[in-house]
Amino acid sequence: MGQFHTSAHSVKHATQDGVQLEDGADPLFTFGVIADIQYADLDDGFNFHGTRKRYYRSSLRLLCNANRRWAAERVRPSFVLQLGDVIDGSNRRHGASQRALRAVMDEFGNYAPAVHHVWGNHEFYNFSRSELLSSALNSGAGGDRAGDGVHAYHFSPAPGFRFVVLDAYDLSVIGRERRSDKYELAFKLIKAHNPNRNLNEPPGYRHWIGRFVQFNGGFSQEQLDWLHGVLLGADEKKEKVVVVSHIPVHPLSTDGICLAWNYDKVLSILNSHKSVVCFMAGHDHDGGYYLDTSGIHHLTLEGVIETPPDSDAFGTVYVYEDKMVLKGNGRISDRLLMY
Ligand SMILES: Nc1ncnc2c1ncn2[C@@H]1O[C@H](COP(=O)(O)OP(=O)(O)O)[C@@H](O)[C@H]1O
């Protein structure tokens, strides 16, 4: 179990061993969170710099632990947020992309309720955007989307609450057809900031310039306008909104190398809508947290792939009228998120 971390609020409302609050109130609903599973049927490996171990095979077992726990919750999660990079890019080299995806989806299917899948860079290492749109990872099919082929949509799991899934590789050189307008735009943007031949090599590390690498991406103007519209509607209805994306958007909630290219544009939209209470992301396997000046909790979830087999990396979030309580497991800390 993790430790409670709070910024501005006391922890006295929650216990370490359960969700029961002092007043004994049940949550309005609960949901599961998990990030960067990156499953592959491969022996353990390392990250690019060789500094961090990656437990490719074990990650499926850790997903199984999460599913079992969610299934045993007294208030069963209404849904799970899978924050992207569900299978590892190395599957592609071994012709194992479909097999790995099936293994993960079967595991989710064993216990978990509806799963909302965010798309990360490893999705695009394995599949084209059109393949993703016709795959089990297209969890937004049929809903109000940000545009054709953009994996951004919103849903309301309970009255007064809304979740917005964003597509952080809408503006990207890895997820777009070479001759498309969005590819051209993305290529111009990354080349304007990154002079390296290998665009996965950061141009530097000062002032978050290192974010202009190929394994990151950003949000098109079309998606930003759509987000603004969805949040306007939520403001009017006095809803509380959680926005999710694979890539974090607050520089103080992540290592700068994992930040979205145009994070500042997203932040200014989030900060102009009082409905937004939380932004959740994955991508930075070390995780992070920051409460910004508008009172928005920026939570970056620790990744399953870099979690030792004897630990865990998932959470259950208990939602109340005035707060969300994250109960973390293994590497993930408990957090009280007041709003
Ligand atoms: N500093 C770097 N220089 C060059 N390539 C890099 C660097 N860091 C990462 N990469 C490459 O970028 C891709 C994504 O990096 P990786 O750390 O595997 O991403 P993720 O954390 O999403 O798994 C990999 O192909 C990796 O080899």
The ligand as an ORCA input file, in Angstrom:
! r2SCAN-3c Opt
* xyz 0 1
  N      17.715      9.704    -25.444
  C      17.287      8.979    -26.509
  N      17.941      9.038    -27.671
  C      17.522      8.317    -28.731
  N      16.429      7.498    -28.725
  C      15.752      7.402    -27.579
  C      16.125      8.127    -26.413
  N      15.248      7.839    -25.425
  C      14.368      6.961    -25.958
  N      14.653      6.690    -27.231
  C      13.907      5.802    -28.133
  O      12.587      6.288    -28.172
  C      11.635      5.216    -28.184
  C      10.724      5.340    -27.015
  O      11.503      5.301    -25.845
  P      11.066      4.488    -24.608
  O      11.863      4.912    -23.414
  O      11.107      3.036    -24.958
  O       9.577      4.996    -24.476
  P       8.503      4.510    -23.464
  O       8.950      5.057    -22.136
  O       7.236      5.084    -23.963
  O       8.563      3.016    -23.462
  C      12.457      3.929    -28.141
  O      12.576      3.477    -29.468
  C      13.796      4.386    -27.595
  O      14.840      3.580    -28.092
*
